[in-house]
Amino acid sequence: MTDKTALITGASSGIGLELSKLFARDGYSLVLVARSTHKLESLAAELKREFGVAVIILTADLSQSGAAKHIFEAVHARGIHIQSLVNNAGFGIHKPLAETDPDENIQMLQVNIAALTELTRLFLPGMLEQKDGRILNVGSTGSFGPSPYMAAYCASKAYVLSFSEGLAEELRGTGVTVTALCPGVTPTGFQERAQVGNMPLVRYGVVSAEKVAAAGYNAMRRGKLRVVPGFANQLLVLVMSLTPRTILLRFAGRMMTE
């Protein structure tokens, strides 16, 4: 492994997969984390073949308590220093809260909030010691406002944005930066798992996983605090910030139903 090593969660598909390619293109060694060993093995072989970089795969389910610590210990045991941490893993649930599976809700919050926070906490001291580090946390346009029918999901992504911004200020002048990537609708497996169907929001501001990854990667490299890929999504975030809360909630409710 080289001095430049990136750890990417949710690396086997979508934005995580595209980010893996960008890091590999620039010569980073990689630690790739996802639930599917088969997909990770396939991606690792592709990256080694195309870019000649070192790749380690770790199969882990971040919805389970203890997974983040297991990842850290596995990396630490190999003597690997993580220079860039990408907290990309996450999923959503599109249903009225009363109709959701309580266990699935807890698993979502474990991935979107708890694992992201724990991984950041565990790998941050090594970055501070080296006075060099990049952290990229994947939020959502849902980070900027509440949403009926995905109330817990958007709340979890609001946490990601707030956490990233607060931590970034803590780390000012240390050589370690934090960037929040807040994409809108991105064609990945997210929509199928969240069961969003054909609601209006899915047809608005769609940006490819490749473009979202590039926007996040470039912003992270520059140490930018946050990035919203796509003009339509940037406009949406602006409108959300200017719209009275009661009106915003009613609008969001219509956008989130078929």
ZADO-1210 file (C-alpha; in nm, 4 decimals, padded with zeros to 6 digits):
<atoms>
<atom x="00.0000" y="00.0000" z="00.0000" code="MET" pos="1"/>
<atom x="00.1203" y="00.3518" z="-00.0815" code="THR" pos="2"/>
<atom x="00.1239" y="00.6551" z="00.1484" code="ASP" pos="3"/>
<atom x="-00.1929" y="00.7693" z="-00.0291" code="LYS" pos="4"/>
<atom x="-00.4619" y="00.5236" z="00.0754" code="THR" pos="5"/>
<atom x="-00.8370" y="00.5796" z="00.0611" code="ALA" pos="6"/>
<atom x="-01.1035" y="00.3806" z="00.2441" code="LEU" pos="7"/>
<atom x="-01.4440" y="00.3847" z="00.0742" code="ILE" pos="8"/>
<atom x="-01.7623" y="00.2378" z="00.2200" code="THR" pos="9"/>
<atom x="-02.0462" y="00.1296" z="-00.0055" code="GLY" pos="10"/>
<atom x="-01.7823" y="00.0823" z="-00.2732" code="ALA" pos="11"/>
<atom x="-01.9411" y="-00.1976" z="-00.4737" code="SER" pos="12"/>
<atom x="-02.1922" y="00.0103" z="-00.6732" code="SER" pos="13"/>
<atom x="-02.3204" y="00.3560" z="-00.7611" code="GLY" pos="14"/>
<atom x="-02.1361" y="00.6603" z="-00.6293" code="ILE" pos="15"/>
<atom x="-01.8949" y="00.4500" z="-00.4240" code="GLY" pos="16"/>
<atom x="-01.7882" y="00.2502" z="-00.7270" code="LEU" pos="17"/>
<atom x="-01.7291" y="00.5649" z="-00.9320" code="GLU" pos="18"/>
<atom x="-01.5309" y="00.7227" z="-00.6487" code="LEU" pos="19"/>
<atom x="-01.3151" y="00.4086" z="-00.6309" code="SER" pos="20"/>
<atom x="-01.2242" y="00.4543" z="-00.9961" code="LYS" pos="21"/>
<atom x="-01.1301" y="00.8198" z="-00.9450" code="LEU" pos="22"/>
<atom x="-00.9020" y="00.7433" z="-00.6515" code="PHE" pos="23"/>
<atom x="-00.7432" y="00.4539" z="-00.8396" code="ALA" pos="24"/>
<atom x="-00.6887" y="00.6723" z="-01.1468" code="ARG" pos="25"/>
<atom x="-00.4864" y="00.9101" z="-00.9312" code="ASP" pos="26"/>
<atom x="-00.2715" y="00.6335" z="-00.7874" code="GLY" pos="27"/>
<atom x="-00.4333" y="00.5814" z="-00.4478" code="TYR" pos="28"/>
<atom x="-00.4173" y="00.2438" z="-00.2824" code="SER" pos="29"/>
<atom x="-00.7668" y="00.1402" z="-00.1804" code="LEU" pos="30"/>
<atom x="-00.9512" y="-00.0267" z="00.1033" code="VAL" pos="31"/>
<atom x="-01.2976" y="-00.1050" z="-00.0316" code="LEU" pos="32"/>
<atom x="-01.5855" y="-00.1882" z="00.2003" code="VAL" pos="33"/>
<atom x="-01.9297" y="-00.3273" z="00.1123" code="ALA" pos="34"/>
<atom x="-02.1648" y="-00.6134" z="00.1965" code="ARG" pos="35"/>
<atom x="-02.1068" y="-00.8131" z="-00.1229" code="SER" pos="36"/>
<atom x="-01.7765" y="-00.9993" z="-00.1382" code="THR" pos="37"/>
<atom x="-01.8400" y="-01.1013" z="-00.5008" code="HIS" pos="38"/>
<atom x="-01.8928" y="-00.7423" z="-00.6174" code="LYS" pos="39"/>
<atom x="-01.5889" y="-00.6220" z="-00.4261" code="LEU" pos="40"/>
<atom x="-01.3698" y="-00.8923" z="-00.5750" code="GLU" pos="41"/>
<atom x="-01.4848" y="-00.8029" z="-00.9249" code="SER" pos="42"/>
<atom x="-01.4209" y="-00.4315" z="-00.8695" code="LEU" pos="43"/>
<atom x="-01.0813" y="-00.4922" z="-00.7114" code="ALA" pos="44"/>
<atom x="-00.9709" y="-00.7032" z="-01.0077" code="ALA" pos="45"/>
<atom x="-01.0860" y="-00.4330" z="-01.2495" code="GLU" pos="46"/>
<atom x="-00.9015" y="-00.1557" z="-01.0652" code="LEU" pos="47"/>
<atom x="-00.5811" y="-00.3568" z="-01.0314" code="LYS" pos="48"/>
<atom x="-00.5912" y="-00.4429" z="-01.4004" code="ARG" pos="49"/>
<atom x="-00.6688" y="-00.0933" z="-01.5273" code="GLU" pos="50"/>
<atom x="-00.4718" y="00.1232" z="-01.2848" code="PHE" pos="51"/>
<atom x="-00.2165" y="-00.1097" z="-01.1247" code="GLY" pos="52"/>
<atom x="-00.3052" y="-00.0036" z="-00.7696" code="VAL" pos="53"/>
<atom x="-00.3113" y="-00.2077" z="-00.4505" code="ALA" pos="54"/>
<atom x="-00.6624" y="-00.2958" z="-00.3360" code="VAL" pos="55"/>
<atom x="-00.7796" y="-00.4575" z="-00.0136" code="ILE" pos="56"/>
<atom x="-01.1434" y="-00.5596" z="00.0227" code="ILE" pos="57"/>
<atom x="-01.3317" y="-00.5843" z="00.3507" code="LEU" pos="58"/>
<atom x="-01.6766" y="-00.7380" z="00.3603" code="THR" pos="59"/>
<atom x="-01.8848" y="-00.5685" z="00.6266" code="ALA" pos="60"/>
<atom x="-02.2461" y="-00.4814" z="00.6995" code="ASP" pos="61"/>
<atom x="-02.2455" y="-00.1354" z="00.8532" code="LEU" pos="62"/>
<atom x="-02.6043" y="-00.1761" z="00.9688" code="SER" pos="63"/>
<atom x="-02.4688" y="-00.4064" z="01.2389" code="GLN" pos="64"/>
<atom x="-02.3208" y="-00.2665" z="01.5588" code="SER" pos="65"/>
<atom x="-01.9473" y="-00.3244" z="01.5818" code="GLY" pos="66"/>
<atom x="-01.8859" y="-00.3252" z="01.2057" code="ALA" pos="67"/>
<atom x="-01.7029" y="00.0089" z="01.2059" code="ALA" pos="68"/>
<atom x="-01.4684" y="-00.1039" z="01.4826" code="LYS" pos="69"/>
<atom x="-01.4038" y="-00.4295" z="01.2942" code="HIS" pos="70"/>
<atom x="-01.3060" y="-00.2326" z="00.9826" code="ILE" pos="71"/>
<atom x="-01.0716" y="-00.0068" z="01.1784" code="PHE" pos="72"/>
<atom x="-00.9042" y="-00.2998" z="01.3528" code="GLU" pos="73"/>
<atom x="-00.8587" y="-00.4858" z="01.0240" code="ALA" pos="74"/>
<atom x="-00.6919" y="-00.1807" z="00.8676" code="VAL" pos="75"/>
<atom x="-00.4814" y="-00.1098" z="01.1769" code="HIS" pos="76"/>
<atom x="-00.3622" y="-00.4722" z="01.1928" code="ALA" pos="77"/>
<atom x="-00.2202" y="-00.4329" z="00.8419" code="ARG" pos="78"/>
<atom x="-00.0329" y="-00.1161" z="00.9383" code="GLY" pos="79"/>
<atom x="-00.2220" y="00.0915" z="00.6817" code="ILE" pos="80"/>
<atom x="-00.2587" y="00.4671" z="00.7236" code="HIS" pos="81"/>
<atom x="-00.5824" y="00.6027" z="00.5764" code="ILE" pos="82"/>
<atom x="-00.5282" y="00.9448" z="00.4163" code="GLN" pos="83"/>
<atom x="-00.8783" y="00.9739" z="00.2697" code="SER" pos="84"/>
<atom x="-01.1966" y="00.8400" z="00.4291" code="LEU" pos="85"/>
<atom x="-01.5132" y="00.8249" z="00.2198" code="VAL" pos="86"/>
<atom x="-01.8299" y="00.7567" z="00.4196" code="ASN" pos="87"/>
<atom x="-02.0528" y="00.6720" z="00.1243" code="ASN" pos="88"/>
<atom x="-02.2586" y="00.3765" z="00.2496" code="ALA" pos="89"/>
<atom x="-02.6213" y="00.4573" z="00.3214" code="GLY" pos="90"/>
<atom x="-02.9795" y="00.3747" z="00.2337" code="PHE" pos="91"/>
<atom x="-03.3297" y="00.5168" z="00.2666" code="GLY" pos="92"/>
<atom x="-03.6867" y="00.4049" z="00.3328" code="ILE" pos="93"/>
<atom x="-03.9809" y="00.5624" z="00.1508" code="HIS" pos="94"/>
<atom x="-04.2946" y="00.4964" z="00.3579" code="LYS" pos="95"/>
<atom x="-04.5024" y="00.6638" z="00.6259" code="PRO" pos="96"/>
<atom x="-04.3101" y="00.6044" z="00.9459" code="LEU" pos="97"/>
<atom x="-04.5946" y="00.4011" z="01.1004" code="ALA" pos="98"/>
<atom x="-04.5709" y="00.1515" z="00.8141" code="GLU" pos="99"/>
<atom x="-04.1955" y="00.0975" z="00.8260" code="THR" pos="100"/>
<atom x="-04.0176" y="-00.1997" z="00.9789" code="ASP" pos="101"/>
<atom x="-03.8805" y="-00.0779" z="01.3156" code="PRO" pos="102"/>
<atom x="-03.5685" y="-00.2931" z="01.2805" code="ASP" pos="103"/>
<atom x="-03.5003" y="-00.1608" z="00.9308" code="GLU" pos="104"/>
<atom x="-03.5284" y="00.1954" z="01.0602" code="ASN" pos="105"/>
<atom x="-03.2655" y="00.1285" z="01.3256" code="ILE" pos="106"/>
<atom x="-03.0399" y="-00.0361" z="01.0669" code="GLN" pos="107"/>
<atom x="-03.0721" y="00.2707" z="00.8422" code="MET" pos="108"/>
<atom x="-02.9745" y="00.5037" z="01.1243" code="LEU" pos="109"/>
<atom x="-02.6875" y="00.2734" z="01.2153" code="GLN" pos="110"/>
<atom x="-02.5462" y="00.3010" z="00.8623" code="VAL" pos="111"/>
<atom x="-02.6276" y="00.6646" z="00.7880" code="ASN" pos="112"/>
<atom x="-02.5319" y="00.8094" z="01.1262" code="ILE" pos="113"/>
<atom x="-02.3642" y="00.5768" z="01.3764" code="ALA" pos="114"/>
<atom x="-02.1191" y="00.3945" z="01.1467" code="ALA" pos="115"/>
<atom x="-02.0271" y="00.7175" z="00.9650" code="LEU" pos="116"/>
<atom x="-01.9541" y="00.8907" z="01.2956" code="THR" pos="117"/>
<atom x="-01.7629" y="00.5982" z="01.4419" code="GLU" pos="118"/>
<atom x="-01.5432" y="00.5476" z="01.1347" code="LEU" pos="119"/>
<atom x="-01.4623" y="00.9179" z="01.1310" code="THR" pos="120"/>
<atom x="-01.3739" y="00.9139" z="01.5003" code="ARG" pos="121"/>
<atom x="-01.1533" y="00.6066" z="01.4657" code="LEU" pos="122"/>
<atom x="-00.9521" y="00.7180" z="01.1632" code="PHE" pos="123"/>
<atom x="-00.9280" y="01.0888" z="01.2476" code="LEU" pos="124"/>
<atom x="-00.6424" y="01.0694" z="01.5039" code="PRO" pos="125"/>
<atom x="-00.4130" y="00.9092" z="01.2451" code="GLY" pos="126"/>
<atom x="-00.4867" y="01.1897" z="01.0001" code="MET" pos="127"/>
<atom x="-00.4228" y="01.4538" z="01.2661" code="LEU" pos="128"/>
<atom x="-00.0928" y="01.2894" z="01.3568" code="GLU" pos="129"/>
<atom x="00.0160" y="01.3111" z="00.9931" code="GLN" pos="130"/>
<atom x="-00.1350" y="01.6610" z="00.9565" code="LYS" pos="131"/>
<atom x="-00.2878" y="01.5388" z="00.6330" code="ASP" pos="132"/>
<atom x="-00.6301" y="01.3927" z="00.5663" code="GLY" pos="133"/>
<atom x="-00.9476" y="01.4168" z="00.3641" code="ARG" pos="134"/>
<atom x="-01.2934" y="01.3076" z="00.4815" code="ILE" pos="135"/>
<atom x="-01.5849" y="01.2906" z="00.2369" code="LEU" pos="136"/>
<atom x="-01.9281" y="01.2299" z="00.3874" code="ASN" pos="137"/>
<atom x="-02.2189" y="01.1597" z="00.1529" code="VAL" pos="138"/>
<atom x="-02.5356" y="01.3420" z="00.2488" code="GLY" pos="139"/>
<atom x="-02.8257" y="01.4366" z="00.0228" code="SER" pos="140"/>
<atom x="-03.0329" y="01.7295" z="-00.0953" code="THR" pos="141"/>
<atom x="-03.2561" y="01.5905" z="00.1803" code="GLY" pos="142"/>
<atom x="-02.9910" y="01.7197" z="00.4212" code="SER" pos="143"/>
<atom x="-03.1320" y="02.0689" z="00.3738" code="PHE" pos="144"/>
<atom x="-03.4935" y="02.0119" z="00.4760" code="GLY" pos="145"/>
<atom x="-03.7442" y="01.7665" z="00.6252" code="PRO" pos="146"/>
<atom x="-03.9476" y="01.5349" z="00.4073" code="SER" pos="147"/>
<atom x="-04.2733" y="01.3517" z="00.4753" code="PRO" pos="148"/>
<atom x="-04.2617" y="00.9805" z="00.3878" code="TYR" pos="149"/>
<atom x="-03.8817" y="00.9792" z="00.4267" code="MET" pos="150"/>
<atom x="-03.8736" y="01.1621" z="00.7589" code="ALA" pos="151"/>
<atom x="-03.6097" y="00.9475" z="00.9295" code="ALA" pos="152"/>
<atom x="-03.3907" y="00.9274" z="00.6183" code="TYR" pos="153"/>
<atom x="-03.3800" y="01.3045" z="00.5615" code="CYS" pos="154"/>
<atom x="-03.3199" y="01.3599" z="00.9322" code="ALA" pos="155"/>
<atom x="-03.0225" y="01.1231" z="00.9129" code="SER" pos="156"/>
<atom x="-02.8823" y="01.3145" z="00.6163" code="LYS" pos="157"/>
<atom x="-02.9344" y="01.6451" z="00.7977" code="ALA" pos="158"/>
<atom x="-02.7116" y="01.4961" z="01.0664" code="TYR" pos="159"/>
<atom x="-02.4452" y="01.4155" z="00.8065" code="VAL" pos="160"/>
<atom x="-02.4353" y="01.7761" z="00.6852" code="LEU" pos="161"/>
<atom x="-02.4386" y="01.9285" z="01.0341" code="SER" pos="162"/>
<atom x="-02.1756" y="01.6836" z="01.1589" code="PHE" pos="163"/>
<atom x="-01.9512" y="01.7509" z="00.8594" code="SER" pos="164"/>
<atom x="-01.9757" y="02.1283" z="00.8897" code="GLU" pos="165"/>
<atom x="-01.9148" y="02.1310" z="01.2644" code="GLY" pos="166"/>
<atom x="-01.6203" y="01.8933" z="01.2387" code="LEU" pos="167"/>
<atom x="-01.4690" y="02.0899" z="00.9500" code="ALA" pos="168"/>
<atom x="-01.4530" y="02.3982" z="01.1699" code="GLU" pos="169"/>
<atom x="-01.2977" y="02.1973" z="01.4537" code="GLU" pos="170"/>
<atom x="-01.0254" y="02.0837" z="01.2151" code="LEU" pos="171"/>
<atom x="-00.9470" y="02.4221" z="01.0630" code="ARG" pos="172"/>
<atom x="-00.5691" y="02.4615" z="01.0310" code="GLY" pos="173"/>
<atom x="-00.4883" y="02.0971" z="01.1118" code="THR" pos="174"/>
<atom x="-00.4285" y="01.9780" z="00.7555" code="GLY" pos="175"/>
<atom x="-00.7428" y="01.7625" z="00.7696" code="VAL" pos="176"/>
<atom x="-01.0536" y="01.8704" z="00.5804" code="THR" pos="177"/>
<atom x="-01.4146" y="01.7521" z="00.5738" code="VAL" pos="178"/>
<atom x="-01.6451" y="01.7732" z="00.2718" code="THR" pos="179"/>
<atom x="-02.0173" y="01.6977" z="00.2570" code="ALA" pos="180"/>
<atom x="-02.1361" y="01.5674" z="-00.0802" code="LEU" pos="181"/>
<atom x="-02.5108" y="01.6285" z="-00.1111" code="CYS" pos="182"/>
<atom x="-02.6485" y="01.4747" z="-00.4324" code="PRO" pos="183"/>
<atom x="-03.0070" y="01.4731" z="-00.5469" code="GLY" pos="184"/>
<atom x="-03.1557" y="01.1828" z="-00.7380" code="VAL" pos="185"/>
<atom x="-02.8764" y="00.9570" z="-00.8629" code="THR" pos="186"/>
<atom x="-02.9533" y="00.6404" z="-01.0637" code="PRO" pos="187"/>
<atom x="-02.8178" y="00.3684" z="-00.8320" code="THR" pos="188"/>
<atom x="-02.9625" y="00.0811" z="-00.6326" code="GLY" pos="189"/>
<atom x="-03.0808" y="00.3367" z="-00.3760" code="PHE" pos="190"/>
<atom x="-03.4184" y="00.3988" z="-00.5429" code="GLN" pos="191"/>
<atom x="-03.5027" y="00.0292" z="-00.5669" code="GLU" pos="192"/>
<atom x="-03.4149" y="-00.0392" z="-00.2030" code="ARG" pos="193"/>
<atom x="-03.5991" y="00.2714" z="-00.0812" code="ALA" pos="194"/>
<atom x="-03.9047" y="00.1773" z="-00.2941" code="GLN" pos="195"/>
<atom x="-03.9489" y="00.5337" z="-00.4156" code="VAL" pos="196"/>
<atom x="-04.1524" y="00.4207" z="-00.7175" code="GLY" pos="197"/>
<atom x="-04.2400" y="00.6941" z="-00.9669" code="ASN" pos="198"/>
<atom x="-04.2807" y="00.9890" z="-00.7337" code="MET" pos="199"/>
<atom x="-04.2175" y="01.3351" z="-00.8898" code="PRO" pos="200"/>
<atom x="-03.8913" y="01.3913" z="-00.7025" code="LEU" pos="201"/>
<atom x="-03.7313" y="01.0931" z="-00.8779" code="VAL" pos="202"/>
<atom x="-03.7773" y="01.2710" z="-01.2110" code="ARG" pos="203"/>
<atom x="-03.6231" y="01.5999" z="-01.0934" code="TYR" pos="204"/>
<atom x="-03.2562" y="01.6992" z="-01.1057" code="GLY" pos="205"/>
<atom x="-03.1229" y="01.3547" z="-01.1973" code="VAL" pos="206"/>
<atom x="-02.7408" y="01.3456" z="-01.2107" code="VAL" pos="207"/>
<atom x="-02.5423" y="01.0329" z="-01.2990" code="SER" pos="208"/>
<atom x="-02.3361" y="00.8521" z="-01.0355" code="ALA" pos="209"/>
<atom x="-02.0245" y="00.9268" z="-01.2412" code="GLU" pos="210"/>
<atom x="-02.0864" y="01.3040" z="-01.2341" code="LYS" pos="211"/>
<atom x="-02.1826" y="01.3015" z="-00.8664" code="VAL" pos="212"/>
<atom x="-01.8634" y="01.1146" z="-00.7789" code="ALA" pos="213"/>
<atom x="-01.6514" y="01.3564" z="-00.9825" code="ALA" pos="214"/>
<atom x="-01.8105" y="01.6578" z="-00.8104" code="ALA" pos="215"/>
<atom x="-01.7521" y="01.5077" z="-00.4664" code="GLY" pos="216"/>
<atom x="-01.3976" y="01.3967" z="-00.5441" code="TYR" pos="217"/>
<atom x="-01.2931" y="01.7341" z="-00.6822" code="ASN" pos="218"/>
<atom x="-01.4527" y="01.9203" z="-00.3911" code="ALA" pos="219"/>
<atom x="-01.2784" y="01.6915" z="-00.1437" code="MET" pos="220"/>
<atom x="-00.9420" y="01.7431" z="-00.3118" code="ARG" pos="221"/>
<atom x="-00.9879" y="02.1208" z="-00.2839" code="ARG" pos="222"/>
<atom x="-01.0978" y="02.0994" z="00.0792" code="GLY" pos="223"/>
<atom x="-01.4382" y="02.2481" z="-00.0044" code="LYS" pos="224"/>
<atom x="-01.6927" y="02.2322" z="00.2775" code="LEU" pos="225"/>
<atom x="-01.9900" y="02.1064" z="00.0759" code="ARG" pos="226"/>
<atom x="-02.1009" y="02.0412" z="-00.2794" code="VAL" pos="227"/>
<atom x="-02.4427" y="01.9892" z="-00.4409" code="VAL" pos="228"/>
<atom x="-02.3999" y="01.8362" z="-00.7890" code="PRO" pos="229"/>
<atom x="-02.6246" y="01.9654" z="-01.0689" code="GLY" pos="230"/>
<atom x="-02.7742" y="02.3097" z="-01.1295" code="PHE" pos="231"/>
<atom x="-03.1315" y="02.1889" z="-01.0724" code="ALA" pos="232"/>
<atom x="-03.0352" y="02.0472" z="-00.7343" code="ASN" pos="233"/>
<atom x="-02.8501" y="02.3649" z="-00.6393" code="GLN" pos="234"/>
<atom x="-03.1622" y="02.5620" z="-00.7302" code="LEU" pos="235"/>
<atom x="-03.3760" y="02.3234" z="-00.5235" code="LEU" pos="236"/>
<atom x="-03.1541" y="02.3749" z="-00.2183" code="VAL" pos="237"/>
<atom x="-03.1717" y="02.7522" z="-00.2629" code="LEU" pos="238"/>
<atom x="-03.5515" y="02.7437" z="-00.2874" code="VAL" pos="239"/>
<atom x="-03.5696" y="02.5225" z="00.0212" code="MET" pos="240"/>
<atom x="-03.3630" y="02.7729" z="00.2187" code="SER" pos="241"/>
<atom x="-03.5917" y="03.0627" z="00.1205" code="LEU" pos="242"/>
<atom x="-03.9306" y="02.8916" z="00.1540" code="THR" pos="243"/>
<atom x="-04.1295" y="02.9136" z="00.4801" code="PRO" pos="244"/>
<atom x="-04.1230" y="02.5803" z="00.6615" code="ARG" pos="245"/>
<atom x="-04.4970" y="02.5119" z="00.6477" code="THR" pos="246"/>
<atom x="-04.5084" y="02.5676" z="00.2717" code="ILE" pos="247"/>
<atom x="-04.1922" y="02.3627" z="00.2231" code="LEU" pos="248"/>
<atom x="-04.3419" y="02.0665" z="00.4100" code="LEU" pos="249"/>
<atom x="-04.6580" y="02.0648" z="00.1983" code="ARG" pos="250"/>
<atom x="-04.4566" y="02.0898" z="-00.1219" code="PHE" pos="251"/>
<atom x="-04.2260" y="01.8093" z="-00.0089" code="ALA" pos="252"/>
<atom x="-04.5270" y="01.5909" z="00.0728" code="GLY" pos="253"/>
<atom x="-04.6584" y="01.6245" z="-00.2845" code="ARG" pos="254"/>
<atom x="-04.3151" y="01.5612" z="-00.4332" code="MET" pos="255"/>
<atom x="-04.2743" y="01.2432" z="-00.2280" code="MET" pos="256"/>
<atom x="-04.5992" y="01.0755" z="-00.3294" code="THR" pos="257"/>
<atom x="-04.6835" y="00.9122" z="-00.6620" code="GLU" pos="258"/>
</atoms>
